[in-house]
Amino acid sequence: MSPAKKDSAMIKVTQVRSGIGTKPKQRGTLRALGLGRIGKSNVLADRGEIRGMINRVPHLVKVEPVDKDADK
């Protein structure tokens, strides 16, 4: 890993609503975030690209910051 990735903040994205009935682009965004079922979570780097994807589906996901010290 590069030094920039080690120091970057992480966020936990959890799917809280179903993608059924949403537009195909929104379902694709959920898939790109690594989600697919209600209750499934994924820890991702807090970058602009990820935040942009989350902004497309804010009604379907919950976002929480991840504490770096929890891993130690």
All heavy atoms as TSV, in Angstrom:
chain	resi	resn	atom	element	x	y	z
A	1	MET	N	N	0.829	-1.188	0.000
A	1	MET	CA	C	0.000	0.000	0.000
A	1	MET	C	C	0.867	1.243	0.000
A	1	MET	O	O	1.894	1.289	0.640
A	1	MET	CB	C	-0.893	0.019	1.250
A	1	MET	CG	C	-2.060	-0.934	1.161
A	1	MET	SD	S	-3.044	-0.957	2.671
A	1	MET	CE	C	-3.791	0.630	2.630
A	2	SER	N	N	0.396	2.241	-0.686
A	2	SER	CA	C	1.125	3.500	-0.697
A	2	SER	C	C	0.846	4.249	0.610
A	2	SER	O	O	-0.165	4.021	1.265
A	2	SER	CB	C	0.685	4.338	-1.893
A	2	SER	OG	O	-0.643	4.755	-1.719
A	3	PRO	N	N	1.736	5.163	0.992
A	3	PRO	CA	C	1.531	5.916	2.234
A	3	PRO	C	C	0.226	6.698	2.248
A	3	PRO	O	O	-0.388	6.869	3.286
A	3	PRO	CB	C	2.729	6.856	2.292
A	3	PRO	CG	C	3.746	6.266	1.392
A	3	PRO	CD	C	2.995	5.467	0.368
A	4	ALA	N	N	-0.228	7.176	1.105
A	4	ALA	CA	C	-1.463	7.949	1.057
A	4	ALA	C	C	-2.660	7.086	1.443
A	4	ALA	O	O	-3.587	7.541	2.092
A	4	ALA	CB	C	-1.666	8.536	-0.329
A	5	LYS	N	N	-2.655	5.815	1.054
A	5	LYS	CA	C	-3.775	4.938	1.368
A	5	LYS	C	C	-3.805	4.568	2.839
A	5	LYS	O	O	-4.855	4.386	3.409
A	5	LYS	CB	C	-3.722	3.686	0.511
A	5	LYS	CG	C	-4.044	3.963	-0.924
A	5	LYS	CD	C	-4.444	2.720	-1.627
A	5	LYS	CE	C	-4.818	3.071	-3.046
A	5	LYS	NZ	N	-5.800	2.205	-3.586
A	6	LYS	N	N	-2.645	4.450	3.475
A	6	LYS	CA	C	-2.609	4.097	4.889
A	6	LYS	C	C	-3.211	5.194	5.748
A	6	LYS	O	O	-3.883	4.918	6.716
A	6	LYS	CB	C	-1.159	3.865	5.337
A	6	LYS	CG	C	-0.646	2.499	5.015
A	6	LYS	CD	C	0.620	2.285	5.790
A	6	LYS	CE	C	1.709	1.818	4.865
A	6	LYS	NZ	N	2.991	1.698	5.510
A	7	ASP	N	N	-2.979	6.448	5.391
A	7	ASP	CA	C	-3.416	7.568	6.204
A	7	ASP	C	C	-4.812	8.057	5.847
A	7	ASP	O	O	-5.345	8.911	6.534
A	7	ASP	CB	C	-2.425	8.730	6.072
A	7	ASP	CG	C	-1.063	8.368	6.637
A	7	ASP	OD1	O	-1.009	7.483	7.506
A	7	ASP	OD2	O	-0.071	8.962	6.194
A	8	SER	N	N	-5.397	7.540	4.778
A	8	SER	CA	C	-6.703	8.052	4.361
A	8	SER	C	C	-7.790	7.572	5.317
A	8	SER	O	O	-7.719	6.499	5.895
A	8	SER	CB	C	-7.023	7.604	2.938
A	8	SER	OG	O	-7.203	6.211	2.901
A	9	ALA	N	N	-8.810	8.396	5.471
A	9	ALA	CA	C	-9.938	8.059	6.333
A	9	ALA	C	C	-10.771	6.977	5.659
A	9	ALA	O	O	-10.814	6.867	4.435
A	9	ALA	CB	C	-10.774	9.300	6.580
A	10	MET	N	N	-11.425	6.195	6.470
A	10	MET	CA	C	-12.267	5.125	5.952
A	10	MET	C	C	-13.705	5.367	6.417
A	10	MET	O	O	-13.949	5.947	7.473
A	10	MET	CB	C	-11.781	3.768	6.464
A	10	MET	CG	C	-10.346	3.452	6.103
A	10	MET	SD	S	-10.071	3.278	4.340
A	10	MET	CE	C	-10.664	1.636	4.093
A	11	ILE	N	N	-14.654	4.896	5.606
A	11	ILE	CA	C	-16.061	4.991	5.963
A	11	ILE	C	C	-16.705	3.622	5.782
A	11	ILE	O	O	-16.285	2.830	4.946
A	11	ILE	CB	C	-16.807	6.046	5.127
A	11	ILE	CG1	C	-16.608	5.812	3.638
A	11	ILE	CG2	C	-16.419	7.433	5.518
A	11	ILE	CD1	C	-17.426	6.716	2.744
A	12	LYS	N	N	-17.711	3.359	6.590
A	12	LYS	CA	C	-18.465	2.115	6.491
A	12	LYS	C	C	-19.801	2.448	5.856
A	12	LYS	O	O	-20.563	3.279	6.367
A	12	LYS	CB	C	-18.668	1.507	7.877
A	12	LYS	CG	C	-19.436	0.215	7.870
A	12	LYS	CD	C	-19.554	-0.319	9.286
A	12	LYS	CE	C	-20.349	-1.599	9.320
A	12	LYS	NZ	N	-20.499	-2.095	10.693
A	13	VAL	N	N	-20.105	1.808	4.733
A	13	VAL	CA	C	-21.343	2.038	4.008
A	13	VAL	C	C	-22.212	0.794	4.182
A	13	VAL	O	O	-21.776	-0.317	3.894
A	13	VAL	CB	C	-21.077	2.295	2.509
A	13	VAL	CG1	C	-22.356	2.605	1.780
A	13	VAL	CG2	C	-20.079	3.425	2.327
A	14	THR	N	N	-23.441	0.983	4.666
A	14	THR	CA	C	-24.368	-0.116	4.907
A	14	THR	C	C	-25.640	0.118	4.120
A	14	THR	O	O	-26.194	1.218	4.149
A	14	THR	CB	C	-24.720	-0.208	6.410
A	14	THR	OG1	O	-23.516	-0.305	7.154
A	14	THR	CG2	C	-25.591	-1.419	6.692
A	15	GLN	N	N	-26.108	-0.905	3.430
A	15	GLN	CA	C	-27.363	-0.791	2.697
A	15	GLN	C	C	-28.515	-0.965	3.676
A	15	GLN	O	O	-28.576	-1.940	4.418
A	15	GLN	CB	C	-27.451	-1.844	1.592
A	15	GLN	CG	C	-28.678	-1.691	0.726
A	15	GLN	CD	C	-28.686	-2.609	-0.473
A	15	GLN	OE1	O	-27.667	-3.194	-0.819
A	15	GLN	NE2	N	-29.833	-2.745	-1.096
A	16	VAL	N	N	-29.441	0.010	3.704
A	16	VAL	CA	C	-30.552	-0.029	4.641
A	16	VAL	C	C	-31.910	-0.169	3.952
A	16	VAL	O	O	-32.905	-0.463	4.615
A	16	VAL	CB	C	-30.578	1.225	5.551
A	16	VAL	CG1	C	-29.367	1.238	6.466
A	16	VAL	CG2	C	-30.658	2.494	4.746
A	17	ARG	N	N	-31.959	0.034	2.643
A	17	ARG	CA	C	-33.203	-0.135	1.890
A	17	ARG	C	C	-32.933	-0.942	0.633
A	17	ARG	O	O	-31.820	-0.964	0.122
A	17	ARG	CB	C	-33.792	1.228	1.514
A	17	ARG	CG	C	-34.270	1.988	2.743
A	17	ARG	CD	C	-35.167	3.129	2.421
A	17	ARG	NE	N	-36.352	2.676	1.709
A	17	ARG	CZ	C	-37.195	3.498	1.108
A	17	ARG	NH1	N	-36.976	4.795	1.110
A	17	ARG	NH2	N	-38.258	3.034	0.495
A	18	SER	N	N	-33.967	-1.560	0.130
A	18	SER	CA	C	-33.853	-2.425	-1.029
A	18	SER	C	C	-33.637	-1.632	-2.320
A	18	SER	O	O	-34.136	-0.514	-2.463
A	18	SER	CB	C	-35.121	-3.265	-1.162
A	18	SER	OG	O	-35.111	-4.012	-2.356
A	19	GLY	N	N	-32.917	-2.238	-3.237
A	19	GLY	CA	C	-32.716	-1.645	-4.548
A	19	GLY	C	C	-33.822	-2.003	-5.525
A	19	GLY	O	O	-33.846	-1.522	-6.655
A	20	ILE	N	N	-34.770	-2.844	-5.097
A	20	ILE	CA	C	-35.892	-3.222	-5.961
A	20	ILE	C	C	-36.734	-1.982	-6.229
A	20	ILE	O	O	-37.059	-1.221	-5.323
A	20	ILE	CB	C	-36.753	-4.313	-5.293
A	20	ILE	CG1	C	-35.948	-5.590	-5.137
A	20	ILE	CG2	C	-38.032	-4.565	-6.097
A	20	ILE	CD1	C	-36.654	-6.668	-4.340
A	21	GLY	N	N	-37.061	-1.765	-7.469
A	21	GLY	CA	C	-37.885	-0.629	-7.838
A	21	GLY	C	C	-37.100	0.633	-8.127
A	21	GLY	O	O	-37.680	1.639	-8.506
A	22	THR	N	N	-35.784	0.575	-7.927
A	22	THR	CA	C	-34.957	1.747	-8.238
A	22	THR	C	C	-34.505	1.666	-9.683
A	22	THR	O	O	-34.645	0.635	-10.341
A	22	THR	CB	C	-33.736	1.826	-7.304
A	22	THR	OG1	O	-32.941	0.657	-7.483
A	22	THR	CG2	C	-34.159	1.944	-5.856
A	23	LYS	N	N	-33.946	2.743	-10.161
A	23	LYS	CA	C	-33.464	2.781	-11.537
A	23	LYS	C	C	-32.230	1.893	-11.686
A	23	LYS	O	O	-31.476	1.704	-10.725
A	23	LYS	CB	C	-33.135	4.215	-11.925
A	23	LYS	CG	C	-34.362	5.095	-11.927
A	23	LYS	CD	C	-34.036	6.509	-12.319
A	23	LYS	CE	C	-35.313	7.325	-12.306
A	23	LYS	NZ	N	-35.087	8.700	-12.707
A	24	PRO	N	N	-31.999	1.366	-12.866
A	24	PRO	CA	C	-30.836	0.496	-13.079
A	24	PRO	C	C	-29.506	1.152	-12.708
A	24	PRO	O	O	-28.602	0.482	-12.200
A	24	PRO	CB	C	-30.889	0.186	-14.574
A	24	PRO	CG	C	-32.317	0.331	-14.932
A	24	PRO	CD	C	-32.852	1.426	-14.049
A	25	LYS	N	N	-29.371	2.449	-12.921
A	25	LYS	CA	C	-28.129	3.145	-12.552
A	25	LYS	C	C	-27.898	3.102	-11.049
A	25	LYS	O	O	-26.772	2.960	-10.580
A	25	LYS	CB	C	-28.173	4.606	-13.018
A	25	LYS	CG	C	-27.392	4.865	-14.258
A	25	LYS	CD	C	-27.293	6.351	-14.490
A	25	LYS	CE	C	-26.162	6.617	-15.446
A	25	LYS	NZ	N	-26.050	8.004	-15.807
A	26	GLN	N	N	-28.978	3.230	-10.279
A	26	GLN	CA	C	-28.849	3.183	-8.824
A	26	GLN	C	C	-28.483	1.778	-8.359
A	26	GLN	O	O	-27.670	1.610	-7.446
A	26	GLN	CB	C	-30.140	3.651	-8.158
A	26	GLN	CG	C	-30.393	5.127	-8.354
A	26	GLN	CD	C	-31.706	5.576	-7.758
A	26	GLN	OE1	O	-32.602	4.782	-7.504
A	26	GLN	NE2	N	-31.823	6.876	-7.531
A	27	ARG	N	N	-29.059	0.756	-8.984
A	27	ARG	CA	C	-28.700	-0.623	-8.630
A	27	ARG	C	C	-27.244	-0.891	-8.983
A	27	ARG	O	O	-26.529	-1.563	-8.234
A	27	ARG	CB	C	-29.620	-1.612	-9.340
A	27	ARG	CG	C	-31.018	-1.609	-8.774
A	27	ARG	CD	C	-31.833	-2.801	-9.238
A	27	ARG	NE	N	-31.975	-2.892	-10.674
A	27	ARG	CZ	C	-32.962	-2.361	-11.378
A	27	ARG	NH1	N	-33.905	-1.675	-10.773
A	27	ARG	NH2	N	-33.017	-2.510	-12.686
A	28	GLY	N	N	-26.782	-0.343	-10.084
A	28	GLY	CA	C	-25.383	-0.483	-10.464
A	28	GLY	C	C	-24.458	0.220	-9.489
A	28	GLY	O	O	-23.368	-0.272	-9.187
A	29	THR	N	N	-24.896	1.353	-8.981
A	29	THR	CA	C	-24.099	2.085	-7.989
A	29	THR	C	C	-23.978	1.277	-6.708
A	29	THR	O	O	-22.900	1.196	-6.112
A	29	THR	CB	C	-24.716	3.467	-7.718
A	29	THR	OG1	O	-24.776	4.198	-8.939
A	29	THR	CG2	C	-23.896	4.239	-6.706
A	30	LEU	N	N	-25.067	0.663	-6.266
A	30	LEU	CA	C	-25.006	-0.197	-5.083
A	30	LEU	C	C	-24.013	-1.332	-5.295
A	30	LEU	O	O	-23.216	-1.649	-4.411
A	30	LEU	CB	C	-26.384	-0.777	-4.764
A	30	LEU	CG	C	-27.413	0.165	-4.163
A	30	LEU	CD1	C	-28.755	-0.535	-4.034
A	30	LEU	CD2	C	-26.952	0.683	-2.815
A	31	ARG	N	N	-24.061	-1.935	-6.457
A	31	ARG	CA	C	-23.145	-3.034	-6.781
A	31	ARG	C	C	-21.699	-2.545	-6.776
A	31	ARG	O	O	-20.799	-3.226	-6.275
A	31	ARG	CB	C	-23.517	-3.610	-8.149
A	31	ARG	CG	C	-23.250	-5.076	-8.273
A	31	ARG	CD	C	-23.829	-5.687	-9.548
A	31	ARG	NE	N	-25.279	-5.516	-9.645
A	31	ARG	CZ	C	-25.892	-4.819	-10.611
A	31	ARG	NH1	N	-25.209	-4.253	-11.579
A	31	ARG	NH2	N	-27.194	-4.721	-10.633
A	32	ALA	N	N	-21.470	-1.353	-7.314
A	32	ALA	CA	C	-20.111	-0.793	-7.360
A	32	ALA	C	C	-19.599	-0.467	-5.960
A	32	ALA	O	O	-18.387	-0.507	-5.721
A	32	ALA	CB	C	-20.094	0.463	-8.233
A	33	LEU	N	N	-20.499	-0.175	-5.037
A	33	LEU	CA	C	-20.109	0.076	-3.650
A	33	LEU	C	C	-19.880	-1.224	-2.883
A	33	LEU	O	O	-19.485	-1.207	-1.729
A	33	LEU	CB	C	-21.186	0.909	-2.935
A	33	LEU	CG	C	-21.278	2.375	-3.333
A	33	LEU	CD1	C	-22.545	3.009	-2.762
A	33	LEU	CD2	C	-20.043	3.139	-2.884
A	34	GLY	N	N	-20.149	-2.356	-3.525
A	34	GLY	CA	C	-19.946	-3.649	-2.881
A	34	GLY	C	C	-21.138	-4.083	-2.056
A	34	GLY	O	O	-21.003	-4.907	-1.154
A	35	LEU	N	N	-22.310	-3.542	-2.355
A	35	LEU	CA	C	-23.521	-3.872	-1.618
A	35	LEU	C	C	-24.453	-4.666	-2.523
A	35	LEU	O	O	-24.250	-4.750	-3.717
A	35	LEU	CB	C	-24.206	-2.585	-1.126
A	35	LEU	CG	C	-23.317	-1.638	-0.337
A	35	LEU	CD1	C	-24.058	-0.347	-0.052
A	35	LEU	CD2	C	-22.843	-2.281	0.944
A	36	GLY	N	N	-25.483	-5.246	-1.954
A	36	GLY	CA	C	-26.416	-6.002	-2.777
A	36	GLY	C	C	-27.618	-6.483	-1.991
A	36	GLY	O	O	-28.631	-6.857	-2.564
A	37	ARG	N	N	-27.504	-6.503	-0.671
A	37	ARG	CA	C	-28.601	-6.942	0.179
A	37	ARG	C	C	-28.747	-5.957	1.338
A	37	ARG	O	O	-27.775	-5.338	1.752
A	37	ARG	CB	C	-28.313	-8.323	0.765
A	37	ARG	CG	C	-28.311	-9.431	-0.248
A	37	ARG	CD	C	-28.253	-10.780	0.432
A	37	ARG	NE	N	-27.160	-10.885	1.382
A	37	ARG	CZ	C	-25.950	-11.350	1.094
A	37	ARG	NH1	N	-25.671	-11.752	-0.123
A	37	ARG	NH2	N	-25.025	-11.416	2.027
A	38	ILE	N	N	-29.938	-5.892	1.877
A	38	ILE	CA	C	-30.165	-5.049	3.046
A	38	ILE	C	C	-29.327	-5.592	4.195
A	38	ILE	O	O	-29.284	-6.798	4.432
A	38	ILE	CB	C	-31.657	-5.027	3.421
A	38	ILE	CG1	C	-32.460	-4.370	2.305
A	38	ILE	CG2	C	-31.870	-4.285	4.735
A	38	ILE	CD1	C	-33.954	-4.428	2.510
A	39	GLY	N	N	-28.627	-4.700	4.864
A	39	GLY	CA	C	-27.791	-5.087	6.000
A	39	GLY	C	C	-26.346	-5.373	5.640
A	39	GLY	O	O	-25.504	-5.478	6.524
A	40	LYS	N	N	-26.037	-5.483	4.365
A	40	LYS	CA	C	-24.658	-5.728	3.958
A	40	LYS	C	C	-23.852	-4.442	4.070
A	40	LYS	O	O	-24.327	-3.371	3.718
A	40	LYS	CB	C	-24.614	-6.260	2.531
A	40	LYS	CG	C	-23.255	-6.753	2.127
A	40	LYS	CD	C	-23.303	-7.641	0.929
A	40	LYS	CE	C	-21.889	-8.110	0.639
A	40	LYS	NZ	N	-21.817	-8.882	-0.567
A	41	SER	N	N	-22.618	-4.553	4.567
A	41	SER	CA	C	-21.752	-3.385	4.770
A	41	SER	C	C	-20.448	-3.568	4.023
A	41	SER	O	O	-20.038	-4.690	3.733
A	41	SER	CB	C	-21.450	-3.202	6.251
A	41	SER	OG	O	-22.620	-2.967	6.961
A	42	ASN	N	N	-19.791	-2.448	3.770
A	42	ASN	CA	C	-18.487	-2.463	3.132
A	42	ASN	C	C	-17.705	-1.259	3.660
A	42	ASN	O	O	-18.255	-0.175	3.811
A	42	ASN	CB	C	-18.633	-2.384	1.615
A	42	ASN	CG	C	-17.401	-2.853	0.897
A	42	ASN	OD1	O	-16.461	-3.339	1.506
A	42	ASN	ND2	N	-17.401	-2.705	-0.414
A	43	VAL	N	N	-16.433	-1.477	3.943
A	43	VAL	CA	C	-15.562	-0.391	4.407
A	43	VAL	C	C	-14.764	0.095	3.203
A	43	VAL	O	O	-14.080	-0.687	2.545
A	43	VAL	CB	C	-14.630	-0.877	5.538
A	43	VAL	CG1	C	-13.685	0.237	5.950
A	43	VAL	CG2	C	-15.447	-1.353	6.719
A	44	LEU	N	N	-14.875	1.391	2.930
A	44	LEU	CA	C	-14.254	1.985	1.746
A	44	LEU	C	C	-13.460	3.219	2.143
A	44	LEU	O	O	-13.701	3.821	3.189
A	44	LEU	CB	C	-15.339	2.393	0.740
A	44	LEU	CG	C	-16.264	1.276	0.272
A	44	LEU	CD1	C	-17.497	1.865	-0.371
A	44	LEU	CD2	C	-15.541	0.360	-0.688
A	45	ALA	N	N	-12.517	3.607	1.296
A	45	ALA	CA	C	-11.753	4.835	1.517
A	45	ALA	C	C	-12.666	6.032	1.320
A	45	ALA	O	O	-13.535	6.026	0.452
A	45	ALA	CB	C	-10.583	4.897	0.547
A	46	ASP	N	N	-12.481	7.047	2.141
A	46	ASP	CA	C	-13.300	8.261	2.050
A	46	ASP	C	C	-12.696	9.171	0.990
A	46	ASP	O	O	-11.928	10.086	1.283
A	46	ASP	CB	C	-13.357	8.951	3.409
A	46	ASP	CG	C	-14.388	10.059	3.436
A	46	ASP	OD1	O	-15.110	10.214	2.440
A	46	ASP	OD2	O	-14.464	10.757	4.453
A	47	ARG	N	N	-13.051	8.897	-0.269
A	47	ARG	CA	C	-12.536	9.669	-1.403
A	47	ARG	C	C	-13.704	10.295	-2.146
A	47	ARG	O	O	-14.854	9.918	-1.956
A	47	ARG	CB	C	-11.774	8.750	-2.361
A	47	ARG	CG	C	-10.564	8.091	-1.744
A	47	ARG	CD	C	-9.732	7.353	-2.789
A	47	ARG	NE	N	-10.559	6.728	-3.796
A	47	ARG	CZ	C	-10.537	5.424	-4.076
A	47	ARG	NH1	N	-9.743	4.614	-3.436
A	47	ARG	NH2	N	-11.319	4.926	-5.019
A	48	GLY	N	N	-13.387	11.219	-3.005
A	48	GLY	CA	C	-14.414	11.915	-3.773
A	48	GLY	C	C	-15.246	10.998	-4.643
A	48	GLY	O	O	-16.458	11.186	-4.781
A	49	GLU	N	N	-14.618	9.984	-5.240
A	49	GLU	CA	C	-15.337	9.061	-6.119
A	49	GLU	C	C	-16.385	8.280	-5.328
A	49	GLU	O	O	-17.519	8.083	-5.786
A	49	GLU	CB	C	-14.385	8.071	-6.789
A	49	GLU	CG	C	-13.284	8.702	-7.605
A	49	GLU	CD	C	-12.046	9.020	-6.787
A	49	GLU	OE1	O	-11.810	8.377	-5.742
A	49	GLU	OE2	O	-11.308	9.919	-7.196
A	50	ILE	N	N	-15.993	7.838	-4.151
A	50	ILE	CA	C	-16.901	7.063	-3.313
A	50	ILE	C	C	-18.030	7.955	-2.803
A	50	ILE	O	O	-19.204	7.570	-2.812
A	50	ILE	CB	C	-16.136	6.424	-2.126
A	50	ILE	CG1	C	-14.999	5.531	-2.626
A	50	ILE	CG2	C	-17.094	5.666	-1.213
A	50	ILE	CD1	C	-15.427	4.356	-3.454
A	51	ARG	N	N	-17.691	9.171	-2.369
A	51	ARG	CA	C	-18.710	10.113	-1.896
A	51	ARG	C	C	-19.701	10.447	-3.011
A	51	ARG	O	O	-20.903	10.604	-2.766
A	51	ARG	CB	C	-18.072	11.399	-1.372
A	51	ARG	CG	C	-17.390	11.239	-0.042
A	51	ARG	CD	C	-18.400	11.055	1.045
A	51	ARG	NE	N	-17.737	10.886	2.343
A	51	ARG	CZ	C	-18.392	10.883	3.486
A	51	ARG	NH1	N	-19.699	11.035	3.513
A	51	ARG	NH2	N	-17.745	10.714	4.610
A	52	GLY	N	N	-19.224	10.536	-4.238
A	52	GLY	CA	C	-20.108	10.800	-5.371
A	52	GLY	C	C	-21.091	9.664	-5.591
A	52	GLY	O	O	-22.276	9.890	-5.881
A	53	MET	N	N	-20.618	8.424	-5.441
A	53	MET	CA	C	-21.510	7.275	-5.585
A	53	MET	C	C	-22.546	7.254	-4.458
A	53	MET	O	O	-23.726	6.963	-4.688
A	53	MET	CB	C	-20.715	5.971	-5.598
A	53	MET	CG	C	-19.939	5.752	-6.879
A	53	MET	SD	S	-19.338	4.078	-7.074
A	53	MET	CE	C	-17.943	4.079	-5.981
A	54	ILE	N	N	-22.105	7.577	-3.259
A	54	ILE	CA	C	-23.026	7.603	-2.115
A	54	ILE	C	C	-24.082	8.687	-2.315
A	54	ILE	O	O	-25.253	8.492	-1.978
A	54	ILE	CB	C	-22.247	7.810	-0.800
A	54	ILE	CG1	C	-21.420	6.560	-0.492
A	54	ILE	CG2	C	-23.184	8.138	0.346
A	54	ILE	CD1	C	-20.402	6.749	0.603
A	55	ASN	N	N	-23.698	9.811	-2.898
A	55	ASN	CA	C	-24.655	10.899	-3.143
A	55	ASN	C	C	-25.718	10.522	-4.165
A	55	ASN	O	O	-26.764	11.167	-4.232
A	55	ASN	CB	C	-23.927	12.169	-3.588
A	55	ASN	CG	C	-23.223	12.855	-2.447
A	55	ASN	OD1	O	-23.573	12.651	-1.284
A	55	ASN	ND2	N	-22.228	13.653	-2.764
A	56	ARG	N	N	-25.480	9.495	-4.968
A	56	ARG	CA	C	-26.488	9.026	-5.930
A	56	ARG	C	C	-27.538	8.137	-5.275
A	56	ARG	O	O	-28.634	7.980	-5.817
A	56	ARG	CB	C	-25.836	8.263	-7.078
A	56	ARG	CG	C	-25.109	9.147	-8.042
A	56	ARG	CD	C	-24.955	8.427	-9.359
A	56	ARG	NE	N	-24.463	9.330	-10.366
A	56	ARG	CZ	C	-25.250	9.974	-11.230
A	56	ARG	NH1	N	-26.550	9.797	-11.192
A	56	ARG	NH2	N	-24.731	10.767	-12.128
A	57	VAL	N	N	-27.189	7.526	-4.136
A	57	VAL	CA	C	-28.124	6.611	-3.484
A	57	VAL	C	C	-28.231	6.875	-1.976
A	57	VAL	O	O	-28.225	5.939	-1.178
A	57	VAL	CB	C	-27.724	5.140	-3.741
A	57	VAL	CG1	C	-27.938	4.751	-5.174
A	57	VAL	CG2	C	-26.287	4.884	-3.330
A	58	PRO	N	N	-28.366	8.137	-1.552
A	58	PRO	CA	C	-28.372	8.410	-0.108
A	58	PRO	C	C	-29.590	7.820	0.608
A	58	PRO	O	O	-29.536	7.563	1.809
A	58	PRO	CB	C	-28.379	9.932	-0.034
A	58	PRO	CG	C	-29.051	10.353	-1.285
A	58	PRO	CD	C	-28.597	9.347	-2.319
A	59	HIS	N	N	-30.677	7.590	-0.123
A	59	HIS	CA	C	-31.897	7.056	0.475
A	59	HIS	C	C	-31.824	5.548	0.688
A	59	HIS	O	O	-32.683	4.975	1.346
A	59	HIS	CB	C	-33.098	7.410	-0.418
A	59	HIS	CG	C	-32.947	6.952	-1.825
A	59	HIS	ND1	N	-32.022	7.512	-2.695
A	59	HIS	CD2	C	-33.580	5.978	-2.524
A	59	HIS	CE1	C	-32.111	6.902	-3.867
A	59	HIS	NE2	N	-33.042	5.971	-3.785
A	60	LEU	N	N	-30.775	4.914	0.158
A	60	LEU	CA	C	-30.638	3.461	0.264
A	60	LEU	C	C	-29.525	3.027	1.211
A	60	LEU	O	O	-29.458	1.851	1.567
A	60	LEU	CB	C	-30.358	2.849	-1.118
A	60	LEU	CG	C	-31.389	3.131	-2.214
A	60	LEU	CD1	C	-30.912	2.541	-3.537
A	60	LEU	CD2	C	-32.740	2.575	-1.838
A	61	VAL	N	N	-28.646	3.955	1.598
A	61	VAL	CA	C	-27.477	3.579	2.389
A	61	VAL	C	C	-27.331	4.440	3.637
A	61	VAL	O	O	-27.897	5.527	3.732
A	61	VAL	CB	C	-26.170	3.677	1.558
A	61	VAL	CG1	C	-26.194	2.720	0.386
A	61	VAL	CG2	C	-25.916	5.086	1.098
A	62	LYS	N	N	-26.548	3.915	4.587
A	62	LYS	CA	C	-26.171	4.652	5.798
A	62	LYS	C	C	-24.652	4.693	5.812
A	62	LYS	O	O	-23.989	3.690	5.536
A	62	LYS	CB	C	-26.694	3.916	7.031
A	62	LYS	CG	C	-26.304	4.549	8.352
A	62	LYS	CD	C	-26.916	3.821	9.526
A	62	LYS	CE	C	-26.271	2.470	9.686
A	62	LYS	NZ	N	-26.603	1.767	10.927
A	63	VAL	N	N	-24.080	5.857	6.155
A	63	VAL	CA	C	-22.632	6.040	6.143
A	63	VAL	C	C	-22.153	6.361	7.552
A	63	VAL	O	O	-22.729	7.229	8.216
A	63	VAL	CB	C	-22.230	7.181	5.176
A	63	VAL	CG1	C	-20.730	7.357	5.150
A	63	VAL	CG2	C	-22.767	6.912	3.787
A	64	GLU	N	N	-21.096	5.663	7.993
A	64	GLU	CA	C	-20.508	5.898	9.315
A	64	GLU	C	C	-18.999	5.987	9.168
A	64	GLU	O	O	-18.418	5.253	8.372
A	64	GLU	CB	C	-20.808	4.735	10.259
A	64	GLU	CG	C	-22.243	4.335	10.371
A	64	GLU	CD	C	-22.388	3.017	11.098
A	64	GLU	OE1	O	-21.769	2.855	12.158
A	64	GLU	OE2	O	-23.112	2.159	10.593
A	65	PRO	N	N	-18.348	6.862	9.932
A	65	PRO	CA	C	-16.885	6.882	9.913
A	65	PRO	C	C	-16.337	5.655	10.631
A	65	PRO	O	O	-16.969	5.122	11.543
A	65	PRO	CB	C	-16.520	8.167	10.666
A	65	PRO	CG	C	-17.720	8.449	11.502
A	65	PRO	CD	C	-18.920	7.899	10.789
A	66	VAL	N	N	-15.162	5.196	10.207
A	66	VAL	CA	C	-14.511	4.049	10.833
A	66	VAL	C	C	-13.319	4.556	11.624
A	66	VAL	O	O	-12.515	5.328	11.125
A	66	VAL	CB	C	-14.054	3.028	9.761
A	66	VAL	CG1	C	-13.260	1.919	10.389
A	66	VAL	CG2	C	-15.247	2.488	9.019
A	67	ASP	N	N	-13.226	4.112	12.868
A	67	ASP	CA	C	-12.124	4.489	13.738
A	67	ASP	C	C	-10.899	3.663	13.376
A	67	ASP	O	O	-10.944	2.433	13.398
A	67	ASP	CB	C	-12.526	4.264	15.199
A	67	ASP	CG	C	-11.488	4.818	16.161
A	67	ASP	OD1	O	-10.653	5.631	15.737
A	67	ASP	OD2	O	-11.541	4.438	17.338
A	68	LYS	N	N	-9.788	4.324	13.028
A	68	LYS	CA	C	-8.559	3.616	12.650
A	68	LYS	C	C	-7.981	2.821	13.806
A	68	LYS	O	O	-7.380	1.779	13.620
A	68	LYS	CB	C	-7.500	4.607	12.172
A	68	LYS	CG	C	-7.814	5.287	10.878
A	68	LYS	CD	C	-6.661	6.182	10.503
A	68	LYS	CE	C	-7.077	7.270	9.579
A	68	LYS	NZ	N	-5.996	8.166	9.252
A	69	ASP	N	N	-8.137	3.323	15.044
A	69	ASP	CA	C	-7.554	2.668	16.208
A	69	ASP	C	C	-8.283	1.398	16.609
A	69	ASP	O	O	-7.779	0.618	17.406
A	69	ASP	CB	C	-7.544	3.639	17.396
A	69	ASP	CG	C	-6.690	4.864	17.104
A	69	ASP	OD1	O	-5.725	4.733	16.327
A	69	ASP	OD2	O	-7.003	5.937	17.634
A	70	ALA	N	N	-9.462	1.146	16.037
A	70	ALA	CA	C	-10.234	-0.045	16.391
A	70	ALA	C	C	-9.525	-1.318	15.900
A	70	ALA	O	O	-9.728	-2.385	16.452
A	70	ALA	CB	C	-11.644	0.041	15.820
A	71	ASP	N	N	-8.720	-1.200	14.847
A	71	ASP	CA	C	-8.029	-2.364	14.297
A	71	ASP	C	C	-6.862	-2.801	15.155
A	71	ASP	O	O	-6.421	-3.934	15.084
A	71	ASP	CB	C	-7.530	-2.071	12.877
A	71	ASP	CG	C	-8.672	-1.859	11.909
A	71	ASP	OD1	O	-9.801	-2.328	12.204
A	71	ASP	OD2	O	-8.463	-1.220	10.865
A	72	LYS	N	N	-6.318	-1.911	15.959
A	72	LYS	CA	C	-5.105	-2.216	16.724
A	72	LYS	C	C	-5.397	-2.914	18.019
A	72	LYS	O	O	-6.376	-2.978	18.598
A	72	LYS	CB	C	-4.330	-0.932	16.997
A	72	LYS	CG	C	-3.815	-0.348	15.719
A	72	LYS	CD	C	-3.062	0.916	15.989
A	72	LYS	CE	C	-2.591	1.519	14.684
A	72	LYS	NZ	N	-1.885	2.753	14.863
